């Protein structure tokens, strides 16, 4: 019988590199908040693209959750353009 492992996050389970896992945690949190904000506005992808200053296909990828296509700084920019406030908490 195999031994089960417990992980703090799905990213800890999926990524061998803890640096990559931490980056993915931050990106996924931002991506979910951005998607929720866009959906609450009831605007189409073309309007969203103008708001975020990107193309409609980029908005489509965002709303489909294609996290690998977005860097952390890009998601921070999107959040800012949507009027979201981001707070960073660093713990040792």
N, C-alpha and C positions, 0 to 999 in steps of 0.2 A: 504494500500500500504506500502511495506517495505521501510525502509530508506537505500539508497545506501551508502556504505563506500568507501572512497578513500584510496589507499595504495601506498607507495613509491616503493614497490617491490612486486613481486608475492610471495616471501618468507614471507613478512610481512602479506600477506593475508592468507597464508597457515599455518603459525606457530604462535601459541599463545604465545610462549616464545620468547621475543626479542633477547635473547642470541643465541638461536638456529637459529633464522631467520638470524642473522648477520653471523653466521658460514656458513650457507647454501649459503648466497650471495657470500662469499669469495670462497667457494668450487665450486660453479657453474661458477664463473668467471674463475677460474683456469682450471676447466674441459673443458670449451669451448676453451680456448687458447691452451691447450694441444692437444685437438682433432683436432683443425684447423692446428696446426703445424704438427701433424702426417699425416694428409690427404695431406698436401702440399708436403710431402716428397715422396709420392707414394711408400711406402714400405708396405709389408704385415705384418700381425699380428705376425708372428714368428720373423721377423726382428725387429719389434717394441718391442717385449717382451725381446729380447736380449739387445736392447738399454736401456730399462727401468729397466732391471734386475728383471723381473717378469715372470710369466707364460703366455702363450698365452690366456688361459681363463680369466685372469685378464685384458689383453688388450681388449678382446672382451667386457667385462663388461664396461670398460672405454669408448670404442667407442660407446656403446649403451646408454651411459649417465646414468648409474646406480650410481648416485651420493651417495646414501646411503652406498655403498660398499667401499667408499674411504674417509679416514680422511684427514684433511687439510694438515698435515705434509707429508703424502704420496704424495699428489698432488704437494706440493712444491718440493719434491724430484724428481718427474717425470719431472717437468718443468726444473729443473736444469740439469737433464740428457739430456734434449733436447736442452740445450743451451739457454733457455729462462731466461731473467732477470726479477725478481719480485721486484717491489717497493711497499712499504706499506705506506699509508698516513693515519694518525690518526687525526681525527677532534673531537672537543668537541661538 
